[in-house]
Amino acid sequence: MSAWPASPPSARVVNVDGAAYVGQPVRVADSWLRHLGFVVRVNWRHTGQVPAGTVLSVGPDGQVRAGSTITVTGAVPPRQPSHTMPGQPNAGSGSGGWYSGQNDDHHSGGQSG
């Protein structure tokens, strides 16, 4: 992305073009929005329509006060059907991918490392 989809961080109100982030890696959107002075919250949604880690939506967009919380929704692979017997532990639980433990309603704390 050569031109960032928002105005400079020195502005009290920043124009955020949420649609410009769609299709970009979540880490890129997160980094740039933090650079602009926002608190970033990441939600994950299961979908097979786009690659995992891709931005699905950003909001609010338009004129947003610096320091506000911006929500970035990112894609994770669709859930796989469970092949366990009733009463048996779910073999799919536990740690695994970079999105491990995330679900449709889970929100990251917006912390990056």
N, C-alpha and C positions, 0 to 999 in steps of 0.2 A: 504494500500500500504506500504510495509515494506522498500523498497529501492526507493528513490526519483529518477524520471527519468531525472536527469540533474546533471551536475558537481557542485562542491562547489561554494558558492557565491564569494569567494575570487579571482576566476579566472577572468581575463579581458574579455575573451571570454568564454561563457558558452555553453556546449553541451546540447541542449534541445531535448528530445525525445517526440515530440508532440503526437505520437500514444499512448504512455504510459498513457497519461491523458484521452484519449477517454474512455467514460463509467464511469469516476469518477465524483463525484459531482463538479459543477462549483466552489463552495466555497473553496473546497480543492485545485483545480488547481490554482485559484486566489491567495490563501494564499501562496502556495509554490512558485509560480512564483515571487510574490512580495518579498518573503524571499530571493530569488536568485538575487534580485536587478533589476527586470524588472518593467516597467510600464505596467499594465494589462488593456486591453480594452475588455469589454464583449459585444458580439453581441448575440442576441436571434433569434432563427429560430423556426417557428411553425412546429412541427412534431408529429406524433403519434407513431413513431417507437421506441422511448426510453422514459423513465420517464422524466417528467419535472425536470429541474435543472441538467441534465446530460450533460457532455461535449461531443460535436459532433466533434470538431476539435480544434487544437491549431496551430498557425503559427505566424511567421516562426518557423521552427524547424531546427535542425542541429546546426552549430556553430553560435551563436548569441552574439553580444556584450552586456555585462551587461549595464543596463540603457536604452536599446532599448524597444520599445513597442511590446508586445506579444498580439495577438488577440485570445481570447478564445470564441468559438461559443458554446452556450448552448441551450438546448431544452426547448421549452414551448409547451403546448398542442396545437393541431390544432385549427384553428379558427372555431367557431360554425357559422352555417348559420344564417343570420339575419332574424327574423320573424316579422319585423316591416313593417307597411304600409308606402308607399311613403309619405313624409312630416311629419311623426311622429318621435319623438326622438328615437334614438337607445337605447333600454333597456340594451344592453350589454356594453355601454360605462360607463366610470367612474371608480372608484377604486374598487379593489376586491382582486385578488391574489397577491402573492409576486412578480409577473412579471407584475403587472398592468401597463398599458400604454406602454408596450413594443410591438414592431412589428418587422417584418422581417428586416427592415432597421435601427432600433433604436440601438444606441450604448450607453452603460453606460459610465459614466465619469471615470470608473475604480476606484472609491473611495469606500473604505470599511469602515465600522463603527464599 
